[in-house]
Structures are given as C-alpha cells and as structure tokens.
Amino acid sequence: METLKSLVKDDGEDVWLNPSVYTDEKIFEMEMERIYHRLWVYVAHESELNNIGDFKVSRVGKYLVLITRGDDGKIRGFINKCTHRGNVLCRVYKGNSKFFKCIYHGWTFNNKGKLVGMPDREGLPKDYDINKFNLKEINIQSYKGFIFASINPIKTLEEHLGEARTFIDYVVDISPEGIEVKGPVKYAYTGNWKLVLENTVDTYHFPTLHASVAMLSMYINNRSPGTTAAAAKSKSPYNTAGYLRGGHFFFILDKENVREQLPLVTNADKLREILGKNRGEFRWRCTMHAAIMPNLLILDYDESVPTIRVINPIRPDLTHMETYIFLPKNISPEIRRKLLRAYEEFSGPVGMGSADDNEVMISVTQASRFDNPLINLTKGKYRETDHIKEVEEGGIKFEGASNALDDTYIRGFYKWWLRYMLEDYT
C-alpha cells in the first residue's frame, strides 16, 4: 500500500508522478483487476445494435466480451469464450446472427447465450443440466444509448458516471431524435493507456504538437490557424480544465469556431428550448472534451470531431484504440458529409492529429522506463478552485478546475486513480 501511495506525491509545493505508472507490469495487472474489472467500461452504442440478432465483440479489461441483441430484443453481454474448452467463440467483430458456433468442437449458442447445440450429446447423462454451459453473462447497463459493462461492479452505472452524465447529455440532447454512432477506425500505439486519457483533455500541446495540422486547417477551411490554442489562451472564464468526482475529467473552451458546426444540427433558440436558458447558451458558446473513466473519450463538435474514442489496454506498452463518429439522426446527406469531412481531417484513417498524438504517447512510454526524473504535475496548482460560476451555470459540477492550459485535471485523475488502486471506491 505504501508503495502505491508513493507513486503520486504532493510535497506542498509540487506534485510528482512516478513514471513507472506507465510501464510497470504489476501496476498494469492491478489496474485491470481494480479499475477495469470493477468500474463500468464502455462497450457499445445502442445504434450499433438496432436490429434483432445484431452483435458486437468488445473488451472489458482482459476479457473479450460479446454484446448481442437477442431474439427477445434485450441487449446482453457475455464473456466471448466457449464454455467447453475455452476457445474464443465469436471471431467476427460485428454482424447479425441467431447463433454462435465454436469452430473447435461445434458447440452452438443462441443470441441469448443459451447452449442449443452439442455434438455427441449422448456423452453426458440424459438428465444432465446442460444449462450450466450457457455463456457466462456479464453486467450490462446503458445511459442514453451508451452501453457499459462491468465484470464485478462496485456501484450502479449512474453512480459511477455521476456528474459525467452531463457531458453525455450535451452530446445526445442537441438532437431530439438522438444520435447514431458509425465506425470504427481501429489502430494501436505502443504506449500506455492512461496517456491517451490525459492527452485528450490537454489543450497545452495544441500549438506545438499540432502546428502543422493547424496550418493545413487554415488553408482547407479558410480560417486562422491555432483556433483551439487561441481559445485556450484567452481570458474567458469558460476556458477551464478540471475533474469530477470519480476521476472523470474535462476541458471546456469558449470558442467561436464551435458555432461553425453546431448550426448544422441545431440553433441557439432550439438549444435554449431543449436545455433551458443557461445550459442552452452555455452549450451554444462552448466546445468540450470529456474523459469518462476508465475508457471512454467524448470529443465535441469542433474542427477535429464529433468523435468517440474507446481505449482498450492490452499491456503496459500497448493500447488498442477504436474511433467512431457520432451523428445526429435524420440529418441531411449534405450535413452528414460535412461532419464526416471534419472527422476525417483530424481523427480519421488519414487524419494527422492522431498520428501526432500517438508519436508522443509512444515516446513518453519509452522514456518512462527510467525512474528519474519524476513527472511534474504542478502547473496551475496555485490557481485551482472548486467554484467557477459560468461553468456551474452550464450544469457541470466539478471537484477541481483551473485554466484550460493547466495540469489540474491530471492531478485530479491521479487522485482518483490512486484511490481505486487502493480499493477505495467510496
């Protein structure tokens, strides 16, 4: 326990992080057991399972899982493993099927997880209860179409999400018909899973790491480069990065550029009608990114998005990523094309932003094999606060926040990360 506590140090003046959190095998194993197998992990969106028989293979920590919509219309989750000799059952990423047949010995299960076919059934007594071989079901809950799974949940999904539900609300509620999720683009980087969480809410790196992307965006879209960086540097009280109870974190930017995309799907009056005056005006003027522990990233309407990123840790230095675009339902083909182009420019298969980020996350992981020097997370500590009127009026209740260029959100994340690693889920 003391060894764990020593990984995050606050000496009163500085906050230090031991870089072994990115490379140590024992720490990674503990993260899988105490975080990924006990919290709620995002696995799918309901729009990916619209029809009876639709299925998707996902991951919860070390477990491959199979998410299905059964013949009765219910969405279920199972360990994606044949209950006979342990072979991976479904070997296709997504599709539609009434049955799943193991390629090893031919055991067959329906889309409700029930064993319905067994070659040489006579090898077991007639009165033998083969229902004990049904697929191992896991806990599934959803919030506004976002489906989460847990192997050994400590809390309900809504308790786990807490105030992070506000960021899902802001994504979903701008469209009365809801959203649909399309994708994914899959890729891997040889770096630690926590780095992509941290990086998604980091505005400090935009003008340096993404300088070439900003310049290209200027030519493609005929606008000034560095809009995100400029917004983050402005003195607007809306420009904030912070963390919520539970370890979720976010940034918010008061950004004129967001209003280039939001009018495609809604307008200011409609937002005020749907969300109320304060929250509607907040939604109209601000763009935001949210990291929902432990594996869901939501990137709002912006020049680089609308995007959902899903983090699947494989080992300390290998992370599999899935990137999706979310779209309001019933939008016109023209608007759909515009949103797809915005997605592709930054996050798609040939998007330059993700390539920039991956390079740094790989580099940080490699350098973290050396214990010294420690990683410094002090920036913004002196101006951290638990009260920002403009943000609270937007319906976001946070534990700590400061300027969008600060490290406050990372300090908050590691405060909660350490609590989970010490098995404190209160």
C-alpha positions as CSV (number, residue, x, y, z in Angstrom):
1,M,0.0,0.0,0.0
2,E,2.8,2.4,0.9
3,T,4.5,1.6,-2.4
4,L,1.3,2.6,-4.3
5,K,0.9,5.8,-2.3
6,S,4.5,6.8,-3.2
7,L,3.6,6.8,-6.9
8,V,1.8,10.2,-6.6
9,K,3.5,12.7,-4.3
10,D,2.4,16.2,-3.2
11,D,5.1,17.8,-1.2
12,G,3.1,21.0,-0.7
13,E,4.8,22.9,-3.5
14,D,4.9,20.4,-6.3
15,V,3.0,17.3,-7.4
16,W,5.1,14.4,-8.8
17,L,4.2,11.3,-10.6
18,N,6.4,8.2,-10.8
19,P,6.8,7.3,-14.5
20,S,6.6,3.6,-13.6
21,V,2.8,4.0,-13.7
22,Y,3.2,3.8,-17.5
23,T,5.5,0.8,-17.7
24,D,5.3,-1.5,-14.6
25,E,3.7,-4.9,-15.3
26,K,2.4,-5.3,-11.7
27,I,0.8,-1.9,-11.8
28,F,-0.9,-2.8,-15.1
29,E,-2.3,-6.1,-13.7
30,M,-3.6,-4.2,-10.7
31,E,-5.3,-1.6,-12.9
32,M,-7.1,-4.4,-14.8
33,E,-8.4,-6.0,-11.6
34,R,-9.2,-2.9,-9.6
35,I,-10.2,-0.4,-12.2
36,Y,-11.2,-2.2,-15.5
37,H,-12.9,-5.2,-13.9
38,R,-14.8,-3.2,-11.2
39,L,-15.8,0.1,-12.8
40,W,-18.2,0.4,-15.8
41,V,-16.4,0.1,-19.1
42,Y,-17.9,1.5,-22.3
43,V,-18.5,-1.3,-24.9
44,A,-21.0,-0.2,-27.5
45,H,-23.7,2.3,-28.5
46,E,-27.3,1.1,-28.9
47,S,-27.3,2.4,-32.5
48,E,-24.8,-0.4,-33.3
49,L,-27.3,-3.0,-32.2
50,N,-30.5,-1.7,-33.8
51,N,-31.8,-5.0,-35.1
52,I,-32.7,-8.3,-33.5
53,G,-29.6,-10.5,-33.8
54,D,-27.1,-7.7,-34.1
55,F,-23.9,-8.3,-32.2
56,K,-20.5,-6.7,-31.5
57,V,-17.3,-8.0,-29.9
58,S,-15.7,-5.6,-27.4
59,R,-13.3,-5.8,-24.5
60,V,-13.5,-5.2,-20.7
61,G,-10.0,-5.1,-19.4
62,K,-8.6,-8.6,-20.0
63,Y,-11.9,-10.0,-21.1
64,L,-13.2,-10.3,-24.7
65,V,-16.9,-9.8,-24.5
66,L,-19.8,-10.4,-26.9
67,I,-22.6,-7.8,-26.9
68,T,-25.9,-9.1,-28.5
69,R,-29.4,-8.0,-29.1
70,G,-31.3,-11.3,-28.5
71,D,-34.4,-12.5,-30.3
72,D,-36.4,-11.1,-27.4
73,G,-35.0,-7.6,-28.2
74,K,-32.9,-7.4,-25.0
75,I,-29.2,-6.4,-25.1
76,R,-26.9,-8.7,-23.2
77,G,-23.2,-9.1,-22.6
78,F,-21.3,-12.4,-22.4
79,I,-17.7,-13.5,-22.0
80,N,-16.7,-14.3,-25.6
81,K,-15.5,-17.8,-24.7
82,C,-16.9,-21.2,-25.4
83,T,-17.8,-22.8,-22.1
84,H,-16.5,-26.2,-23.3
85,R,-12.7,-25.9,-23.8
86,G,-12.3,-22.1,-23.7
87,N,-11.9,-21.2,-27.3
88,V,-12.8,-17.7,-28.5
89,L,-16.4,-18.1,-29.6
90,C,-17.2,-15.2,-31.9
91,R,-14.3,-14.4,-34.2
92,V,-16.1,-11.6,-36.2
93,Y,-16.0,-8.0,-34.9
94,K,-19.7,-7.3,-35.6
95,G,-22.7,-8.6,-37.6
96,N,-26.1,-10.2,-37.2
97,S,-26.7,-13.8,-36.2
98,K,-29.2,-16.1,-34.4
99,F,-26.4,-18.4,-33.3
100,F,-22.7,-18.6,-32.5
101,K,-20.9,-21.8,-33.2
102,C,-17.5,-22.6,-31.8
103,I,-15.0,-23.6,-34.5
104,Y,-13.3,-26.1,-32.2
105,H,-16.0,-28.8,-31.3
106,G,-19.1,-27.2,-32.7
107,W,-20.9,-26.2,-29.6
108,T,-23.6,-23.7,-30.6
109,F,-25.2,-20.9,-28.6
110,N,-28.2,-18.7,-29.4
111,N,-28.0,-14.9,-29.2
112,K,-29.4,-15.1,-25.7
113,G,-26.4,-17.1,-24.6
114,K,-28.1,-20.4,-24.2
115,L,-26.3,-23.6,-25.3
116,V,-28.6,-25.1,-28.0
117,G,-26.3,-27.5,-29.9
118,M,-23.7,-30.1,-28.7
119,P,-22.3,-32.8,-31.0
120,D,-22.5,-36.2,-29.3
121,R,-24.9,-35.1,-26.6
122,E,-25.0,-38.7,-25.5
123,G,-21.6,-38.3,-23.9
124,L,-23.5,-36.8,-20.9
125,P,-26.3,-38.3,-18.9
126,K,-29.9,-37.7,-20.2
127,D,-30.8,-35.8,-17.0
128,Y,-27.6,-33.7,-17.1
129,D,-28.3,-30.0,-16.9
130,I,-26.5,-28.5,-19.9
131,N,-27.8,-25.0,-19.0
132,K,-24.7,-24.8,-16.7
133,F,-22.8,-24.5,-20.0
134,N,-24.7,-21.4,-21.1
135,L,-22.4,-18.4,-21.9
136,K,-21.2,-16.5,-18.9
137,E,-23.3,-13.4,-18.7
138,I,-21.8,-10.1,-17.5
139,N,-23.4,-7.0,-16.1
140,I,-24.8,-4.5,-18.8
141,Q,-26.3,-1.1,-18.2
142,S,-26.9,1.8,-20.5
143,Y,-27.3,5.6,-20.3
144,K,-28.9,7.5,-23.2
145,G,-27.8,4.8,-25.6
146,F,-24.2,4.4,-24.3
147,I,-23.8,0.8,-23.2
148,F,-21.4,-0.1,-20.4
149,A,-20.3,-3.4,-19.0
150,S,-18.8,-4.5,-15.7
151,I,-17.3,-7.8,-14.6
152,N,-17.6,-7.1,-10.8
153,P,-19.4,-3.8,-10.3
154,I,-19.0,-1.9,-7.1
155,K,-21.7,0.7,-8.0
156,T,-24.5,1.1,-10.4
157,L,-23.7,2.8,-13.7
158,E,-25.4,6.0,-12.8
159,E,-23.4,6.2,-9.5
160,H,-20.2,5.5,-11.5
161,L,-20.9,8.2,-14.1
162,G,-22.1,10.8,-11.6
163,E,-21.7,14.3,-13.0
164,A,-20.1,12.9,-16.1
165,R,-23.6,12.2,-17.3
166,T,-23.8,15.9,-18.2
167,F,-21.3,15.5,-21.0
168,I,-23.3,12.6,-22.5
169,D,-26.4,14.7,-22.1
170,Y,-24.8,17.6,-24.0
171,V,-23.9,15.3,-26.9
172,V,-27.2,13.5,-27.1
173,D,-29.7,16.2,-26.3
174,I,-28.8,18.6,-29.1
175,S,-30.7,16.2,-31.4
176,P,-34.3,15.4,-30.4
177,E,-34.1,12.1,-32.4
178,G,-30.8,11.1,-30.6
179,I,-27.5,10.2,-32.2
180,E,-26.1,7.3,-34.1
181,V,-22.5,6.0,-33.9
182,K,-20.6,5.0,-37.0
183,G,-17.3,3.2,-37.3
184,P,-14.9,2.3,-36.0
185,V,-11.4,3.2,-37.3
186,K,-9.1,0.8,-35.3
187,Y,-5.4,1.4,-34.6
188,A,-2.8,0.6,-31.9
189,Y,0.0,2.5,-30.4
190,T,2.9,1.1,-28.3
191,G,2.2,3.3,-25.3
192,N,0.3,3.2,-22.0
193,W,-3.5,3.5,-22.0
194,K,-3.6,6.4,-19.5
195,L,-1.7,8.7,-21.8
196,V,-4.5,8.9,-24.3
197,L,-6.9,9.8,-21.5
198,E,-4.6,12.6,-20.4
199,N,-3.8,13.8,-23.9
200,T,-7.5,14.1,-24.9
201,V,-8.1,16.9,-22.4
202,D,-4.7,18.5,-22.9
203,T,-5.0,21.8,-24.7
204,Y,-1.5,22.9,-23.8
205,H,0.1,20.8,-26.5
206,F,-2.1,22.1,-29.4
207,P,0.1,25.0,-30.7
208,T,3.3,23.0,-30.6
209,L,2.5,19.3,-31.4
210,H,-0.4,20.1,-33.9
211,A,1.2,23.2,-35.5
212,S,1.2,21.5,-39.0
213,V,-2.5,20.4,-38.6
214,A,-3.4,24.0,-37.6
215,M,-1.7,25.4,-40.7
216,L,-3.3,22.9,-43.0
217,S,-6.7,23.6,-41.5
218,M,-6.2,27.3,-42.2
219,Y,-5.8,26.6,-45.9
220,I,-8.6,24.0,-46.1
221,N,-11.2,25.9,-44.1
222,N,-10.0,29.5,-44.8
223,R,-9.7,30.4,-41.2
224,S,-7.0,31.5,-38.8
225,P,-4.6,28.7,-37.5
226,G,-4.5,27.7,-33.9
227,T,-8.1,28.3,-33.0
228,T,-8.0,25.8,-30.2
229,A,-4.8,27.2,-28.8
230,A,-6.0,30.7,-29.1
231,A,-9.2,29.9,-27.3
232,A,-7.4,28.2,-24.5
233,K,-5.1,31.2,-24.0
234,S,-8.0,33.7,-23.8
235,K,-9.1,35.1,-20.5
236,S,-12.7,33.8,-20.8
237,P,-13.9,32.3,-17.5
238,Y,-15.4,29.4,-19.6
239,N,-11.9,28.2,-20.6
240,T,-11.5,25.5,-18.0
241,A,-10.0,22.1,-17.5
242,G,-11.0,20.1,-14.4
243,Y,-12.0,16.9,-12.8
244,L,-15.2,15.4,-11.4
245,R,-15.9,13.0,-8.5
246,G,-15.0,9.5,-9.7
247,G,-11.9,10.5,-11.7
248,H,-13.6,11.7,-14.9
249,F,-12.2,14.9,-16.3
250,F,-12.9,17.5,-19.0
251,F,-12.0,20.7,-20.8
252,I,-14.3,23.5,-21.9
253,L,-13.4,26.2,-24.3
254,D,-15.3,29.4,-25.2
255,K,-14.7,29.1,-28.9
256,E,-16.2,31.0,-31.8
257,N,-15.3,28.1,-34.1
258,V,-17.7,25.7,-32.5
259,R,-20.5,27.7,-34.0
260,E,-19.3,26.8,-37.4
261,Q,-20.6,23.2,-36.9
262,L,-23.4,23.3,-34.3
263,P,-25.7,25.2,-36.8
264,L,-25.5,22.2,-39.0
265,V,-27.6,20.2,-36.5
266,T,-29.4,22.8,-34.3
267,N,-29.6,26.5,-33.5
268,A,-29.3,28.7,-30.4
269,D,-33.1,29.1,-29.8
270,K,-33.6,25.3,-30.1
271,L,-30.8,24.6,-27.6
272,R,-32.4,27.1,-25.1
273,E,-35.7,25.3,-25.6
274,I,-34.3,21.9,-25.1
275,L,-31.8,22.6,-22.3
276,G,-33.1,25.7,-20.6
277,K,-31.8,29.2,-20.9
278,N,-28.4,28.9,-19.0
279,R,-27.5,25.5,-20.2
280,G,-28.6,26.2,-23.8
281,E,-26.5,29.4,-24.0
282,F,-23.5,27.5,-22.4
283,R,-23.9,24.7,-25.0
284,W,-24.0,27.2,-27.8
285,R,-20.8,29.0,-27.0
286,C,-18.6,26.2,-25.7
287,T,-16.9,23.2,-27.1
288,M,-15.8,20.4,-24.7
289,H,-13.9,17.2,-24.4
290,A,-14.6,14.6,-21.7
291,A,-12.7,11.6,-20.4
292,I,-15.0,9.1,-18.7
293,M,-13.2,6.6,-16.5
294,P,-11.8,4.3,-17.5
295,N,-12.0,4.1,-21.3
296,L,-14.5,6.5,-23.0
297,L,-13.5,9.7,-24.6
298,I,-16.1,12.1,-26.0
299,L,-14.9,14.9,-28.3
300,D,-17.4,17.6,-29.0
301,Y,-18.3,19.5,-32.2
302,D,-15.1,21.2,-33.3
303,E,-12.7,21.2,-36.2
304,S,-11.5,17.7,-35.1
305,V,-14.7,16.0,-34.2
306,P,-17.6,14.8,-33.3
307,T,-15.8,11.7,-32.1
308,I,-16.0,8.9,-29.6
309,R,-12.7,7.2,-28.8
310,V,-12.6,3.8,-26.9
311,I,-9.5,2.7,-25.1
312,N,-8.6,-1.0,-24.8
313,P,-5.4,-1.6,-22.8
314,I,-3.5,-4.8,-23.8
315,R,-0.3,-4.5,-21.8
316,P,1.5,-1.6,-20.2
317,D,3.1,-0.5,-23.5
318,L,0.3,-1.5,-26.0
319,T,-3.1,0.1,-26.3
320,H,-5.8,-0.7,-28.9
321,M,-8.0,2.2,-29.9
322,E,-11.4,2.4,-31.6
323,T,-12.5,5.8,-33.0
324,Y,-16.1,6.5,-34.0
325,I,-18.0,9.5,-35.3
326,F,-21.4,10.3,-33.8
327,L,-24.0,11.9,-35.9
328,P,-27.5,13.3,-35.1
329,K,-30.2,11.1,-36.5
330,N,-32.2,12.3,-39.5
331,I,-29.7,14.9,-40.7
332,S,-29.5,15.6,-44.4
333,P,-26.9,13.9,-46.6
334,E,-25.1,17.2,-47.1
335,I,-24.7,17.9,-43.4
336,R,-23.6,14.3,-42.9
337,R,-20.9,14.8,-45.5
338,K,-19.6,18.0,-43.8
339,L,-19.4,16.3,-40.4
340,L,-17.6,13.3,-41.9
341,R,-15.1,15.5,-43.5
342,A,-14.4,17.3,-40.2
343,Y,-13.9,13.9,-38.5
344,E,-11.6,12.6,-41.2
345,E,-9.4,15.7,-41.2
346,F,-8.2,15.1,-37.7
347,S,-9.2,11.7,-36.4
348,G,-10.0,9.5,-39.4
349,P,-7.8,6.9,-41.1
350,V,-5.5,9.6,-42.6
351,G,-6.1,12.3,-40.0
352,M,-2.9,13.9,-38.9
353,G,-3.9,14.8,-35.3
354,S,-4.0,11.2,-34.1
355,A,-0.6,10.5,-35.7
356,D,0.9,13.4,-33.8
357,D,-0.5,12.3,-30.5
358,N,0.5,8.7,-30.9
359,E,4.1,9.7,-31.5
360,V,4.3,11.5,-28.2
361,M,2.4,8.8,-26.2
362,I,4.9,6.2,-27.6
363,S,7.8,8.4,-26.7
364,V,6.6,9.1,-23.2
365,T,6.1,5.4,-22.5
366,Q,9.6,4.6,-23.8
367,A,11.2,7.4,-21.6
368,S,9.2,6.2,-18.6
369,R,11.3,3.0,-18.3
370,F,13.7,5.3,-16.4
371,D,12.5,6.2,-12.9
372,N,14.2,9.6,-13.0
373,P,13.3,12.3,-13.3
374,L,9.8,12.2,-12.0
375,I,6.9,13.7,-14.0
376,N,5.8,17.1,-12.7
377,L,2.1,17.9,-12.5
378,T,2.3,21.2,-10.7
379,K,1.2,23.6,-13.4
380,G,-1.9,25.5,-12.3
381,K,-1.9,24.2,-8.7
382,Y,-1.9,27.7,-7.2
383,R,-5.0,28.8,-9.2
384,E,-7.0,25.6,-8.7
385,T,-10.6,26.2,-7.5
386,D,-13.8,24.3,-6.8
387,H,-16.0,27.1,-8.0
388,I,-16.4,28.8,-11.4
389,K,-19.8,30.5,-11.7
390,E,-20.0,30.3,-15.5
391,V,-19.2,26.6,-15.7
392,E,-21.6,25.7,-12.8
393,E,-24.4,27.6,-14.7
394,G,-23.7,25.2,-17.5
395,G,-24.7,22.4,-15.3
396,I,-21.2,21.0,-14.7
397,K,-20.4,20.3,-11.0
398,F,-16.7,19.6,-10.5
399,E,-14.3,18.9,-7.7
400,G,-11.4,21.0,-9.0
401,A,-10.6,23.1,-12.1
402,S,-8.4,25.9,-13.4
403,N,-7.2,27.3,-16.7
404,A,-7.5,25.0,-19.7
405,L,-3.7,25.1,-20.1
406,D,-3.1,23.7,-16.6
407,D,-2.4,20.2,-15.2
408,T,-5.2,20.3,-12.7
409,Y,-7.3,17.7,-14.4
410,I,-4.4,15.2,-14.4
411,R,-3.8,15.8,-10.7
412,G,-7.5,15.0,-10.1
413,F,-7.4,12.0,-12.3
414,Y,-4.4,10.5,-10.4
415,K,-6.0,11.3,-7.1
416,W,-8.9,9.1,-8.0
417,W,-6.7,6.5,-9.8
418,L,-4.8,6.1,-6.6
419,R,-8.0,5.7,-4.6
420,Y,-9.1,2.9,-6.9
421,M,-5.8,1.2,-6.8
422,L,-6.0,1.2,-3.0
423,E,-9.5,-0.3,-3.4
424,D,-11.3,2.8,-2.1
425,Y,-14.5,3.1,-4.2
426,T,-16.4,5.5,-1.9
